[in-house]
Amino acid sequence: MTHPLYFVLAPAAALPAGPLTMAGLQAAQDRGPAGGFSLRVFSAGRGPTDLSQLPVDGRLTGEERRSGDGTQLLCDAVLPLIEPQLHWLGIYQGDGEAGEQLHCLDRFALSEAGNETCWFYPTHDGAFLSWERALRLTLVPGTVVDCPDELASAGQRIDWPRHSFTPEPMATWSRFCVDSTADVSLVVEECLTVFPEPTTEP
């Protein structure tokens, strides 16, 4: 029986060689990335948009992906802030029949890996809105995500689910446009930080 692999992002000193349990693996991961942000990207609707009137929670289109004025949700992501100069990647697997004891297969510094910047913006021309909100978070140890056979040759994806998640009270809305024929293809036209409505005592 082959036991699944687990992946931990944490400082080198936090990655135990093993043996350890899943609780110990979670304790190591808890010392990893502690912040990040939520990001949503929308296609702009037909009418003008006053950024100061947009909701702090980023729910621009209600329960659906498209609102009545044509605004459409294109991207909804949570991005942990991973610092390659601080974090290492540890790879662990279970021992024995039950796989309850884990041991380290490998550890290496992320700064030594080939890292590429990941950009989140539309691949087509048009006018767009984006919403960003900072988070305090911790992650669960990562596992390999199942992928269709036709994508397997392109590499495997590792998913680190959220363990804890606390959003900051404010958020930032931006209006931007993409024009692939222009010298500067992405232009941010306006940014505004919005805050929750103040609560009134009864």
C-alpha positions as CSV (number, residue, x, y, z in Angstrom):
1,M,0.0,0.0,0.0
2,T,1.4,3.4,-1.0
3,H,0.7,6.2,1.5
4,P,-0.1,9.7,0.3
5,L,2.6,12.4,0.3
6,Y,2.2,15.6,2.4
7,F,3.9,18.9,1.8
8,V,4.8,21.5,4.4
9,L,5.9,25.1,3.8
10,A,7.8,26.4,6.8
11,P,11.2,27.7,8.0
12,A,13.9,25.1,7.8
13,A,14.1,24.8,11.6
14,A,10.4,24.0,11.8
15,L,10.6,21.0,9.5
16,P,11.2,17.8,11.6
17,A,13.0,14.9,10.2
18,G,10.5,12.6,11.9
19,P,9.1,10.2,12.9
20,L,6.0,12.4,13.7
21,T,2.2,12.3,13.6
22,M,-0.2,14.4,11.6
23,A,-0.6,16.7,14.6
24,G,3.2,17.3,14.5
25,L,3.0,17.9,10.8
26,Q,0.2,20.5,11.3
27,A,2.3,22.2,14.1
28,A,5.1,22.5,11.6
29,Q,2.8,24.0,8.9
30,D,1.4,26.4,11.4
31,R,4.9,28.1,11.5
32,G,4.7,28.7,7.8
33,P,2.8,31.4,5.8
34,A,0.7,33.5,8.1
35,G,-0.8,36.1,5.8
36,G,-2.2,36.4,2.3
37,F,-5.1,38.1,0.5
38,S,-8.4,37.3,-1.2
39,L,-8.7,38.4,-4.8
40,R,-11.7,38.7,-7.1
41,V,-11.7,40.0,-10.6
42,F,-14.9,41.1,-12.4
43,S,-15.6,42.3,-15.9
44,A,-17.0,45.8,-15.6
45,G,-20.8,46.3,-16.1
46,R,-22.4,48.5,-18.7
47,G,-22.7,51.6,-16.4
48,P,-20.2,53.8,-14.6
49,T,-19.0,52.4,-11.3
50,D,-18.4,54.5,-8.1
51,L,-15.7,52.5,-6.2
52,S,-16.8,54.2,-2.9
53,Q,-20.2,52.5,-3.2
54,L,-18.8,48.9,-3.7
55,P,-19.2,46.4,-0.8
56,V,-16.3,45.7,1.5
57,D,-17.0,41.9,1.3
58,G,-16.5,41.8,-2.4
59,R,-19.9,40.3,-3.2
60,L,-20.6,42.4,-6.2
61,T,-22.8,40.0,-8.2
62,G,-24.9,38.5,-5.4
63,E,-25.5,34.8,-5.5
64,E,-24.7,34.4,-9.2
65,R,-21.6,35.0,-11.2
66,R,-23.3,37.7,-13.4
67,S,-25.3,40.7,-12.3
68,G,-28.1,42.4,-14.1
69,D,-25.8,45.1,-15.5
70,G,-23.4,42.6,-17.1
71,T,-20.8,42.6,-14.3
72,Q,-19.4,39.0,-14.2
73,L,-17.1,37.3,-11.7
74,L,-14.0,36.0,-13.5
75,C,-11.7,35.0,-10.7
76,D,-12.1,34.2,-7.0
77,A,-8.9,33.2,-5.3
78,V,-7.1,33.1,-1.9
79,L,-3.4,33.7,-2.2
80,P,-1.1,32.9,0.7
81,L,2.1,35.1,0.9
82,I,4.9,32.6,0.5
83,E,8.4,34.1,1.0
84,P,11.0,31.9,-0.8
85,Q,13.9,33.5,1.2
86,L,12.3,32.3,4.5
87,H,10.3,29.2,3.6
88,W,11.4,25.6,2.9
89,L,9.4,22.8,1.4
90,G,9.3,19.5,3.4
91,I,7.9,16.3,1.8
92,Y,6.6,13.6,4.1
93,Q,5.1,10.1,3.8
94,G,3.6,7.6,6.2
95,D,5.3,4.5,7.5
96,G,3.8,1.1,8.2
97,E,0.4,-0.4,7.3
98,A,-1.7,2.4,8.8
99,G,0.7,5.2,7.8
100,E,0.2,7.0,11.1
101,Q,3.9,7.7,11.6
102,L,5.3,10.1,9.1
103,H,8.9,10.6,8.0
104,C,10.7,13.2,5.9
105,L,11.5,12.2,2.3
106,D,13.2,15.5,1.4
107,R,13.6,19.2,2.4
108,F,14.9,22.1,0.3
109,A,14.9,25.9,0.3
110,L,12.3,27.5,-1.9
111,S,14.9,30.1,-2.9
112,E,16.8,27.3,-4.6
113,A,13.8,26.2,-6.7
114,G,12.8,27.7,-10.1
115,N,10.0,30.1,-9.0
116,E,8.0,32.0,-11.6
117,T,5.7,34.9,-10.7
118,C,2.0,34.1,-11.1
119,W,-0.1,37.0,-12.4
120,F,-3.8,37.3,-12.0
121,Y,-5.4,39.4,-14.7
122,P,-7.7,38.8,-17.6
123,T,-6.4,37.3,-20.8
124,H,-8.7,39.3,-23.0
125,D,-9.2,43.1,-23.6
126,G,-11.8,45.1,-21.8
127,A,-12.7,47.0,-18.6
128,F,-12.5,45.3,-15.3
129,L,-12.8,45.7,-11.5
130,S,-10.7,43.9,-8.9
131,W,-11.2,43.5,-5.1
132,E,-8.4,42.6,-2.7
133,R,-8.7,42.0,1.0
134,A,-5.7,41.1,3.3
135,L,-6.0,38.0,5.5
136,R,-4.4,36.4,8.5
137,L,-4.3,32.6,7.8
138,T,-2.7,29.3,8.4
139,L,-2.6,26.3,6.1
140,V,-3.2,22.6,6.3
141,P,-0.2,20.4,5.0
142,G,-0.5,20.2,1.2
143,T,-1.5,17.1,-0.8
144,V,-1.3,16.4,-4.6
145,V,-4.6,17.3,-6.3
146,D,-6.1,14.7,-8.6
147,C,-6.0,15.9,-12.2
148,P,-7.4,14.6,-15.5
149,D,-5.1,12.2,-17.5
150,E,-4.6,14.7,-20.3
151,L,-3.1,17.2,-17.8
152,A,-0.9,14.7,-15.9
153,S,2.1,15.1,-18.3
154,A,2.1,18.9,-17.6
155,G,2.8,18.3,-13.9
156,Q,1.0,17.9,-10.6
157,R,-0.7,20.6,-8.5
158,I,-0.3,20.7,-4.8
159,D,-3.2,22.2,-2.7
160,W,-2.7,23.7,0.8
161,P,-6.3,24.1,2.3
162,R,-6.9,26.8,4.8
163,H,-6.6,25.9,8.5
164,S,-7.6,29.3,9.9
165,F,-8.8,32.4,8.1
166,T,-9.4,35.9,9.4
167,P,-10.0,38.8,6.9
168,E,-8.9,42.3,7.6
169,P,-11.8,44.8,8.0
170,M,-10.9,46.9,4.9
171,A,-10.6,46.0,1.3
172,T,-9.3,47.7,-1.9
173,W,-11.3,48.1,-5.1
174,S,-9.6,48.9,-8.4
175,R,-10.8,49.8,-11.9
176,F,-8.4,48.8,-14.7
177,C,-8.4,48.1,-18.4
178,V,-6.6,45.7,-20.6
179,D,-5.6,46.6,-24.2
180,S,-3.3,44.1,-25.8
181,T,-2.5,46.5,-28.7
182,A,-1.3,49.3,-26.5
183,D,2.3,50.0,-25.4
184,V,1.2,49.5,-21.8
185,S,-1.3,46.7,-21.9
186,L,-2.7,47.0,-18.4
187,V,-3.6,50.4,-16.9
188,V,-5.0,50.9,-13.4
189,E,-7.4,53.8,-13.6
190,E,-8.5,54.1,-10.0
191,C,-8.0,52.5,-6.6
192,L,-9.9,53.0,-3.4
193,T,-9.8,51.4,0.0
194,V,-13.3,50.8,1.5
195,F,-14.3,50.2,5.1
196,P,-17.3,48.6,6.8
197,E,-20.3,50.8,7.6
198,P,-20.0,51.9,11.2
199,T,-22.4,50.2,13.6
200,T,-24.7,52.3,15.7
201,E,-25.6,51.4,19.3
202,P,-29.4,50.8,19.8
